Amino acid sequence: MCGIVGYIGDEQAAPILLNGLTKLEYRGYDSAGVAVYDGAEIRMEKVSGRLARLKELTDGGLTLPGTIGIGHTRWATHGSPSDTNAHPHFNSDRSIIVVHNGIIENYSALKQDLIRRGYEFVSETDTEVLAHLLDRYYRKYKSPLEALTRVMQKVEGSYALGILFKDFPGQIFSARKDSPLIVGQSPEGNFIASDVPAILQYTRDVFYMNNEEIAVLSRNEIKFYNVDEELLEKTAVRIDWDINAAEKGGYEHFFLKEVYEQPKAIRDTISPRIHENEIVIEELGMTDEEICRVGKIMIVACGSAYHTGVMAKYIFEGLARVPVEVDLASEYRYRDPIFDRNTLVIIVSQSGETADSLAALRESGANGQKVLGIVNVVGSSIAREADNVMYTWAGPEISVATTKAYSAQLAAFYLLALKFGLARGAMSRDSYQALLDDLKRLPEQMEAILKDRQQIQRFANRYLAADHIFFIGRGIDYAISLEGSLKLKEISYIHSEAYAAGELKHGTISLIEEGTLVVAISTQESLYPKTVSNIEEVKTRGAFVMALTSEDNRDIEKVSDFTVYIPKTNRYFAGSLAILPLQLFAYYVSLGRGLDVDKPRNLAKSVTVE
Ligand code: AGP
């Protein structure tokens, strides 16, 4: 995700744009740029790297005089973070300038068509397609509004746009679909922004743009249109947030904000890779024949990324009948692993900079292995050094403890396992279709769970003083228990262990005593009775059991002390739903203990040391 801003008014635009971008850096910080109309020309400065470089280059905006402009801070999705790929983007004579937050899913086809029509591209981005497409339709219709509506009808994907037309210097054009966009109004001028923080110090009167709405801002008026160019009446909303809360979208912590961004992270990760009910993963770089030749998958990662690998083992082996090995990167690189040329190595990493995972990648590469990266940060070291990279489009994850990137990694694995399963004949086309339908339903099921966090909050407040909390589960539920336990440990500092439910009785059960909290995860229907037995084992030793189970499993209430239900989904995807209450549990325990949820002690967002 990226951040866009725009201003038209009496003040110098560049300083206002830079200040707004500062408040949006949490949305992306790979590169930044601004464009300002100085009365004769539209002048532009854009650089890779942090916003501070742009501020230095423009002397805080003083080198770009003018009272109308747009700006952008980038979270790269298409094209590495570079000066050329930085926004704004423009048409060939720089008469149309665009900043964009979102993903144009059909940009490749549109780009080929524009190239055939003689357009020349300078960047690797999807956004540049918009600049040339606007040029094409503006030349044809001589109307910026008509050009914009034509583009909106042509593109697929998500966008929040800020556009300057040199022929219309007194206006800013903007539109949105699926990416957030607000319009701000004040006596000193009018604004567009991706989010409230960018303009809160200038105005608290904002209009929230709906999908496929257009705003045309002039100095003294703002007009709204629909995609049919019909005028719309919109009512401004008075923002009463304080500035600090605003950067977190009104949430108290980035952690909670990112928990709630998980449905969108999954949609953004899977939607661009599902075309007419077919999974298309171009970046995998493998034909179906090559997929069939894979003899083993080796998944290597650290921390939560490793936990997605543990989950992926159950999913790949279940859906695609591919043998999977999972290893901690810090172990893998020193154990002289055994693999052959038909082993696919997958390195999973949110940051793409984790030293152990990067070293494991280099070790695999040195052995001539084909390496696929599943990475969230575009252009990161692991993304650049892997043979192929499948990005998770979760957007920047600020909280040290991962949530939305973890969920997006699971979603990437679901896509891969379905694609492998169908290609290798391990599943029928009907099963594939049914699973794909279940996968597409996940985000809305996640939203349903997240609607009611009070139940978990009340329960969490009973365990603020706990010394030990155990998480148990079988199969996929065990994989989830690993992540649930780590979330609790890293943000609440309470000791916790995740255990295969069937293994507890082989020793560790000696630690269970009166009042010990055991979180039993039970989403795998075939294993319901087994997990009930495990619950009874710990109950007889005094444990207090919180059961986390699918809504059809009512028997478990007879043995658990507190039961949290999640919607029913395909067993292979249940982990994506079960993790949500566990993230919220960890959050409220940490909050109740008065800890720094977003920056826990001893931790870093990216562990770039060994
Ligand atoms: C997860 O909440 C932790 N912050 C940590 O375990 C993290 O998953 C691990 O360090 C791997 O980081 P990466 O995904 O950026 O490689």
Boltz pocket constraint, residues with backbone or C-beta under 6 A from the ligand:
constraints:
  - pocket:
      binder: B
      contacts: [[A, 302], [A, 303], [A, 304], [A, 305], [A, 348], [A, 349], [A, 350], [A, 351], [A, 352], [A, 353], [A, 354], [A, 357], [A, 400], [A, 401], [A, 402], [A, 403], [A, 490], [A, 604], [A, 605], [A, 606], [A, 607]]
      max_distance: 6.0
